[in-house]
Every structure is written in C-alpha cells, then in structure tokens.
Amino acid sequence: MSKLGGRRFFQVLPLRLNEFDLNSLTYSQDSRSWLLTIIPKHLSIDANLDFYVEYFLPAVLSLDKMRELENKSRNGSKIKVKKYETLLM
C-alpha cells in the first residue's frame, strides 16, 4: 500500500463495504474491511488529496446512509447499526 500509493492499491484491491451483508461470517474478507485497520499505518496522505475525497468520501457517505436507514427501520438491527458505526470510525 505504501509503495503503490492509494490510487493504484485500491484499483487492484478495492474496498467493497456495501456489497455484502454485515451479518455474514465472511464479511471482513469479502468486503476487505480489514484493510481499514492498516490504512493509517501504511498510506500517507500525499499531494493527491483528490483521490481520497473521490474514493473514501462516497464510501463514508454510503455507510452513514445505510446506518441511518437501518436505525430508522422498524425491523432494523441494532447490531448492524453498531457495525456501521464501527466501520465509520
């Protein structure tokens, strides 16, 4: 990640946070959410700030929207809401 830079790394191995059910036993592997834990250590913010805004902002907004929908739903799961909040941290 630090060698390729953010743009190239996430072209090869994109995050897929909203493509799988949060309650799936393989969510971490399928969505690649485990990458979120290593980003601060291995990806430095460089002159390409536009990439971070283009790539991560839509993902954050989408997760926040899904959290709100789950929270407002009559059949919503409090566990899923907490999982969305954890992903947003």
C-alpha positions in Angstrom: 0.0 0.0 0.0 2.8 2.5 0.9 4.8 1.5 -2.2 1.9 1.7 -4.7 0.1 4.7 -3.3 -3.6 4.8 -2.6 -5.0 5.2 -6.1 -3.1 2.2 -7.5 -3.6 0.0 -4.5 -7.3 0.4 -4.4 -7.6 -0.1 -8.1 -6.1 -3.5 -7.6 -7.8 -4.3 -4.3 -10.9 -2.1 -3.9 -12.9 -1.9 -0.7 -16.4 -3.4 -1.1 -18.0 -2.3 2.2 -21.6 -2.1 1.0 -21.7 -5.1 -1.3 -22.1 -7.8 1.4 -24.3 -8.4 4.4 -22.8 -7.1 7.6 -24.0 -10.3 9.4 -22.2 -12.6 7.0 -19.5 -14.7 8.7 -17.1 -13.8 5.9 -17.9 -10.1 5.7 -14.4 -9.0 6.7 -12.7 -11.0 4.0 -15.4 -10.4 1.3 -15.7 -6.7 1.8 -12.0 -6.2 2.5 -12.9 -4.2 5.6 -9.8 -5.5 7.3 -7.9 -3.0 5.1 -9.3 -0.2 7.1 -7.1 -1.1 10.1 -3.9 -0.8 8.1 -4.6 2.3 6.1 -3.4 4.8 8.8 -0.1 2.9 9.2 0.7 2.3 5.5 -0.9 5.0 3.5 0.3 8.6 3.8 -1.6 11.5 2.6 0.2 13.0 -0.3 -0.4 15.6 -3.0 -3.2 13.5 -4.4 -5.9 14.5 -2.0 -8.4 14.4 -4.7 -8.2 10.6 -4.7 -9.0 10.4 -1.0 -12.0 12.6 -1.5 -13.2 10.8 -4.6 -12.6 7.3 -3.2 -13.3 7.4 0.6 -16.0 10.2 0.8 -18.6 8.3 -1.2 -17.9 5.2 0.8 -18.3 7.1 4.1 -21.5 8.8 3.0 -22.9 5.5 1.8 -22.1 3.7 5.1 -23.7 6.6 7.0 -26.8 6.5 4.9 -27.1 2.7 5.4 -26.6 3.2 9.2 -29.4 5.8 9.2 -31.8 3.6 7.2 -31.1 0.6 9.5 -31.6 2.8 12.6 -34.9 4.2 11.3 -36.3 0.9 10.0 -39.0 -0.7 12.1 -37.2 -4.1 11.6 -33.7 -2.6 11.9 -31.0 -4.4 13.7 -29.2 -2.5 16.5 -26.2 -4.8 15.9 -26.0 -3.7 12.2 -26.2 -0.1 13.4 -23.2 -0.7 15.7 -21.3 -2.4 12.9 -21.9 0.6 10.6 -20.7 2.9 13.3 -17.6 0.8 13.8 -16.8 1.0 10.1 -17.3 4.8 10.2 -14.8 5.3 13.0 
